[in-house]
Amino acid sequence: MNIMRTRINTARADRRLQRLCRQRGMSLVEIMVAMLISLFLLGGVIQIFLGSKQSYTVNEGMSRLQENARFAFDRINQDLSAGGYTGCNDSASTTIDGSLLVSNTLTINNTTAYDFANAIDGTNNGGLNGSDTLSIRRAVTATSVPLAGAMTNPWDPILLDSTHPNYAALQQWEIMALSDCYATAVFMITNDPATSGGVIQHAPGVVSPAGEPNTGQSNAGSLDPDGNTVHNLEFAFGSPEASVATSQQIATTTYSIITSDSGTGTSLAINGVELVEGVQDLQVEYGLDADGTPGVERYVEAGNAALTNLNQVASVRVTLQMAGLGNDGNIVQVGGQPLTKVFTQTFRLRNR
């Protein structure tokens, strides 16, 4: 009886083993179903990857856009906040009128760069792609050197403190502003300060040669009481304000839109040198304070008939259109449209 049962069990085991041996792989249908499921899963993974990559690209482009805008406005703010600064004298009262206050005794060869009678000016739609330009004039405080002795006549050489740390940075052909709390005169150095022992000459009609700073610029000439041609500052600085009279380098900074050096898009430039990539447009409006009461009545563009006196400008509104750039320097696309954003800031002119 036991032998019979053992044979039956062995037979059953053999049949199960035979069935297992016949199952040697997956059928074609099973393979196709598995491949289809894998394709669905792979497609989902690819979609997630592409979406994540696009989100990363957009976020990076937006971050660069905002960073560039912040940097551009910070740089503009530095210049506009100091626009018109020439010392303790009020730039709004500094006019070319032959009175006590003098702003410019240069021969004006380039109105935009050397018209220091106006702290700021610009053009409307005169730049690349219809953008504006903005020019800001100011003294550079880091170059301030005090007067060491009083002038006898307005056309005499200027004696500066040659022991002052800033004196070593002075160079021939630089444009300077000599200022106290009563007057300001703008002139060009015509001798070499490094070998003059503090004596600064401002001879008339001496032209800055090619390759030097302010090429082609010169000081204006006039006649002294004896009939000699001199460069008249119209005020003898240093007496009795010798303790406050200082000389500082003065410069014009012009903001404009130029074609990017990288060849992709446009950039914001300072005096023609690229500053910030991805800036597509610059628009400037000037806030007028024409009634004498502190506060801006309205904003106008350059060339507006109401903008007859730039010394009435109390604030400047600057608008920049920025583009988000990718690592390749091209503008990031969102839904087939370029990633752009417009920023506007208003800056108060402090030297009023």
C-alpha positions as CSV (number, residue, x, y, z in Angstrom):
1,M,0.0,0.0,0.0
2,N,2.8,2.4,0.9
3,I,4.6,1.5,-2.3
4,M,1.6,2.3,-4.4
5,R,1.2,5.7,-2.7
6,T,4.9,6.5,-3.3
7,R,4.6,5.7,-7.0
8,I,1.5,8.0,-7.3
9,N,3.3,10.9,-5.6
10,T,6.3,10.4,-7.8
11,A,4.2,10.4,-10.9
12,R,2.5,13.6,-9.9
13,A,5.9,15.2,-9.2
14,D,7.2,14.2,-12.6
15,R,4.1,15.7,-14.3
16,R,4.6,19.0,-12.4
17,L,8.3,19.0,-13.4
18,Q,7.4,18.4,-17.0
19,R,5.0,21.3,-17.0
20,L,7.6,23.6,-15.4
21,C,10.2,22.5,-17.9
22,R,7.9,23.5,-20.8
23,Q,7.7,27.2,-19.4
24,R,11.0,28.4,-20.9
25,G,10.3,32.2,-21.3
26,M,7.8,35.0,-21.8
27,S,5.4,35.1,-24.6
28,L,5.5,37.8,-27.3
29,V,2.3,39.3,-26.0
30,E,3.9,39.6,-22.5
31,I,7.0,41.2,-23.9
32,M,4.9,43.8,-25.8
33,V,2.8,44.6,-22.8
34,A,6.0,45.0,-20.7
35,M,7.5,47.3,-23.3
36,L,4.4,49.4,-23.6
37,I,4.3,49.9,-19.8
38,S,8.0,50.8,-19.9
39,L,7.4,53.3,-22.6
40,F,4.7,55.0,-20.6
41,L,6.9,55.1,-17.5
42,L,9.9,56.4,-19.6
43,G,7.7,59.1,-21.2
44,G,6.6,60.3,-17.8
45,V,10.2,60.5,-16.6
46,I,11.2,62.4,-19.7
47,Q,8.3,64.8,-19.2
48,I,9.3,65.4,-15.6
49,F,12.9,65.9,-16.6
50,L,12.0,68.4,-19.4
51,G,9.7,70.3,-17.1
52,S,12.3,70.5,-14.4
53,K,14.9,71.7,-16.9
54,Q,12.5,74.4,-18.3
55,S,11.7,75.5,-14.8
56,Y,15.4,75.7,-13.9
57,T,16.1,77.7,-17.0
58,V,13.3,80.1,-16.4
59,N,14.2,80.5,-12.7
60,E,17.8,81.1,-13.6
61,G,16.9,83.6,-16.3
62,M,14.6,85.5,-13.9
63,S,17.3,85.5,-11.2
64,R,19.9,86.9,-13.6
65,L,17.3,89.4,-14.9
66,Q,16.6,90.7,-11.4
67,E,20.3,90.7,-10.4
68,N,21.2,92.7,-13.5
69,A,18.4,95.2,-12.9
70,R,19.5,95.6,-9.2
71,F,23.1,96.2,-10.3
72,A,22.1,98.6,-13.0
73,F,19.9,100.7,-10.7
74,D,22.6,100.7,-7.9
75,R,25.1,102.1,-10.4
76,I,22.8,104.7,-11.7
77,N,21.8,105.7,-8.2
78,Q,25.5,106.3,-7.3
79,D,25.8,108.8,-10.1
80,L,22.4,110.5,-9.8
81,S,22.7,110.9,-6.1
82,A,26.0,112.8,-6.6
83,G,24.9,114.5,-9.8
84,G,25.9,118.2,-9.8
85,Y,28.2,117.8,-6.8
86,T,31.2,120.1,-7.0
87,G,31.9,120.8,-3.4
88,C,29.9,122.7,-0.7
89,N,28.5,125.0,-3.4
90,D,24.9,124.5,-4.5
91,S,25.0,123.2,-8.1
92,A,21.5,124.6,-8.9
93,S,22.9,128.1,-8.3
94,T,26.0,127.5,-10.4
95,T,25.5,129.2,-13.7
96,I,27.6,130.7,-16.5
97,D,26.6,134.3,-15.9
98,G,29.8,136.2,-15.1
99,S,28.7,136.7,-11.5
100,L,30.3,135.4,-8.4
101,L,29.3,131.8,-9.2
102,V,31.1,130.2,-12.1
103,S,30.5,126.7,-13.4
104,N,32.4,126.4,-16.6
105,T,35.4,128.2,-18.1
106,L,36.2,125.5,-20.6
107,T,36.1,125.9,-24.3
108,I,33.0,123.7,-25.0
109,N,34.1,121.3,-27.7
110,N,31.6,118.6,-26.8
111,T,28.4,119.9,-25.2
112,T,27.3,116.5,-23.9
113,A,30.6,115.7,-22.1
114,Y,31.7,119.1,-21.0
115,D,28.6,121.2,-20.3
116,F,29.0,121.3,-16.5
117,A,26.5,124.1,-16.2
118,N,23.9,121.4,-16.1
119,A,24.1,118.6,-13.6
120,I,22.1,116.2,-15.9
121,D,20.7,116.1,-19.3
122,G,19.9,113.5,-22.0
123,T,18.2,112.7,-25.2
124,N,14.7,111.4,-25.9
125,N,14.5,108.3,-28.2
126,G,17.9,109.2,-29.7
127,G,19.6,106.0,-28.8
128,L,19.6,102.4,-30.1
129,N,16.1,101.0,-30.9
130,G,14.5,104.3,-29.8
131,S,16.0,104.3,-26.3
132,D,17.0,107.4,-24.3
133,T,20.4,108.6,-23.1
134,L,21.2,110.0,-19.7
135,S,24.3,112.2,-18.9
136,I,25.3,112.9,-15.3
137,R,28.0,115.3,-14.3
138,R,29.7,115.4,-10.9
139,A,32.9,115.7,-9.0
140,V,34.7,112.6,-7.7
141,T,35.1,113.0,-4.0
142,A,37.9,110.5,-3.8
143,T,40.1,112.9,-5.8
144,S,39.6,115.9,-3.5
145,V,42.8,117.9,-2.8
146,P,42.6,121.1,-0.6
147,L,44.0,124.4,-1.7
148,A,47.3,125.2,0.0
149,G,47.4,129.0,-0.7
150,A,45.2,131.8,-1.8
151,M,45.1,133.1,-5.4
152,T,45.8,136.8,-6.0
153,N,44.0,136.9,-9.3
154,P,41.4,134.6,-11.0
155,W,43.9,133.7,-13.7
156,D,46.8,132.8,-11.4
157,P,48.2,129.2,-11.1
158,I,46.4,127.2,-8.4
159,L,48.5,126.0,-5.4
160,L,47.3,122.6,-4.0
161,D,48.5,120.7,-1.1
162,S,51.1,118.3,-2.7
163,T,51.4,116.3,0.5
164,H,47.8,115.2,0.4
165,P,47.3,111.5,-0.3
166,N,45.0,112.3,-3.3
167,Y,47.5,114.6,-5.0
168,A,49.6,111.8,-6.5
169,A,46.6,110.7,-8.6
170,L,46.3,114.1,-10.4
171,Q,47.2,114.0,-14.1
172,Q,47.8,116.5,-16.8
173,W,44.8,117.1,-19.1
174,E,42.2,116.1,-16.4
175,I,39.1,118.2,-16.0
176,M,38.9,119.6,-12.4
177,A,36.5,121.6,-10.4
178,L,37.9,124.2,-7.9
179,S,35.2,125.0,-5.4
180,D,34.4,126.7,-2.1
181,C,31.1,127.6,-0.6
182,Y,30.8,130.7,-2.8
183,A,31.9,129.7,-6.3
184,T,32.9,126.8,-8.5
185,A,35.2,126.9,-11.6
186,V,35.7,124.0,-14.0
187,F,39.1,123.9,-15.8
188,M,41.6,121.6,-17.5
189,I,45.1,121.0,-16.0
190,T,47.7,122.0,-18.6
191,N,50.9,121.1,-16.7
192,D,52.2,117.9,-15.1
193,P,51.2,117.9,-11.4
194,A,53.7,115.2,-10.6
195,T,56.6,117.6,-11.2
196,S,55.0,121.0,-10.2
197,G,55.2,120.8,-6.4
198,G,51.5,121.5,-6.1
199,V,51.3,124.3,-8.7
200,I,48.4,123.7,-11.1
201,Q,48.3,125.6,-14.3
202,H,45.2,126.2,-16.4
203,A,46.6,128.1,-19.5
204,P,44.2,129.1,-22.2
205,G,44.1,127.6,-25.7
206,V,46.3,124.6,-24.8
207,V,44.7,121.6,-26.4
208,S,44.9,118.1,-25.0
209,P,46.7,116.0,-27.6
210,A,45.5,112.8,-29.2
211,G,45.8,109.7,-27.0
212,E,45.5,111.8,-23.8
213,P,42.5,112.3,-21.5
214,N,39.9,114.7,-22.9
215,T,41.5,114.9,-26.4
216,G,40.8,118.1,-28.2
217,Q,39.7,120.0,-25.1
218,S,41.1,123.4,-24.0
219,N,40.5,126.2,-21.5
220,A,38.7,129.3,-22.7
221,G,40.7,132.5,-23.1
222,S,39.9,136.1,-22.1
223,L,41.8,139.4,-21.5
224,D,43.1,140.5,-18.1
225,P,43.1,144.2,-17.2
226,D,46.5,144.6,-18.9
227,G,45.2,143.1,-22.2
228,N,47.0,139.8,-21.8
229,T,45.2,136.6,-22.9
230,V,44.5,134.5,-19.7
231,H,42.2,131.8,-18.5
232,N,40.0,133.6,-16.1
233,L,38.3,131.6,-13.3
234,E,36.4,134.8,-12.5
235,F,37.1,134.3,-8.8
236,A,40.3,134.3,-6.8
237,F,39.9,131.2,-4.7
238,G,41.4,130.7,-1.3
239,S,40.8,134.1,0.4
240,P,39.2,134.1,3.0
241,E,37.9,130.5,2.4
242,A,41.3,128.8,2.1
243,S,40.3,126.1,4.7
244,V,37.3,124.9,2.6
245,A,38.4,125.5,-1.0
246,T,39.2,122.1,-2.7
247,S,40.0,120.8,-6.2
248,Q,38.3,117.6,-7.4
249,Q,38.3,115.7,-10.6
250,I,35.0,116.2,-12.4
251,A,33.5,113.9,-15.1
252,T,30.5,113.2,-17.2
253,T,28.9,109.7,-17.1
254,T,26.5,108.9,-20.0
255,Y,24.2,105.9,-19.9
256,S,23.0,104.5,-23.2
257,I,21.9,101.2,-24.9
258,I,24.5,99.6,-27.2
259,T,24.8,96.3,-29.0
260,S,26.2,93.7,-26.7
261,D,29.9,92.8,-27.0
262,S,28.9,89.2,-27.0
263,G,26.8,89.7,-30.1
264,T,23.5,88.6,-28.5
265,G,21.1,91.4,-27.8
266,T,21.7,94.8,-26.2
267,S,23.3,96.1,-23.1
268,L,23.4,99.1,-20.8
269,A,26.6,101.0,-21.3
270,I,28.6,103.8,-19.5
271,N,30.4,106.1,-21.9
272,G,30.1,103.5,-24.6
273,V,31.5,100.7,-22.4
274,E,29.2,97.7,-21.7
275,L,28.0,97.6,-18.1
276,V,25.0,95.2,-17.9
277,E,23.9,92.6,-20.4
278,G,20.3,92.0,-21.4
279,V,19.0,95.6,-21.1
280,Q,16.8,96.2,-24.1
281,D,15.5,99.7,-23.4
282,L,16.3,102.8,-21.3
283,Q,13.7,105.5,-20.8
284,V,14.2,108.6,-18.7
285,E,11.8,111.2,-17.3
286,Y,12.7,114.4,-15.4
287,G,10.8,115.5,-12.4
288,L,10.3,119.3,-12.5
289,D,10.1,121.5,-9.4
290,A,9.4,124.8,-11.1
291,D,7.3,126.6,-8.4
292,G,10.1,126.8,-5.8
293,T,8.2,124.8,-3.3
294,P,9.9,121.5,-2.5
295,G,8.3,118.7,-4.5
296,V,7.9,117.5,-8.1
297,E,4.9,118.9,-10.0
298,R,5.3,116.6,-13.1
299,Y,7.6,114.4,-15.1
300,V,8.6,115.2,-18.6
301,E,10.9,113.7,-21.3
302,A,14.0,115.3,-22.6
303,G,13.2,117.9,-25.3
304,N,9.9,118.8,-23.6
305,A,9.1,122.5,-23.9
306,A,8.7,122.8,-20.1
307,L,12.2,121.5,-19.6
308,T,13.9,124.8,-20.3
309,N,16.0,124.9,-17.1
310,L,17.6,121.6,-16.1
311,N,18.4,123.1,-12.7
312,Q,14.7,122.8,-12.0
313,V,15.0,119.0,-12.1
314,A,14.6,117.6,-8.6
315,S,14.3,113.9,-9.4
316,V,14.8,111.5,-12.3
317,R,12.6,108.5,-13.2
318,V,14.5,105.7,-14.9
319,T,12.8,102.7,-16.7
320,L,14.7,99.7,-17.8
321,Q,13.4,96.8,-19.9
322,M,15.4,93.7,-19.0
323,A,15.7,90.3,-20.7
324,G,16.4,87.1,-18.9
325,L,19.5,85.5,-20.3
326,G,20.5,81.8,-20.2
327,N,23.9,80.3,-19.9
328,D,24.4,80.5,-23.6
329,G,23.8,84.2,-23.6
330,N,20.5,84.0,-25.5
331,I,17.2,85.2,-24.2
332,V,15.2,82.6,-22.2
333,Q,11.9,81.6,-23.9
334,V,8.7,81.0,-21.9
335,G,5.9,79.5,-23.9
336,G,7.5,80.7,-27.1
337,Q,7.8,84.3,-25.8
338,P,11.0,86.0,-24.6
339,L,11.4,86.4,-20.8
340,T,11.4,90.2,-20.2
341,K,10.4,92.5,-17.4
342,V,10.2,96.2,-17.0
343,F,11.6,98.0,-13.9
344,T,11.1,101.6,-12.9
345,Q,12.9,103.6,-10.1
346,T,12.8,107.2,-9.2
347,F,16.0,109.0,-7.9
348,R,16.2,112.3,-6.0
349,L,18.9,114.7,-6.9
350,R,20.5,115.6,-3.6
351,N,22.7,118.5,-4.6
352,R,20.0,121.1,-4.9
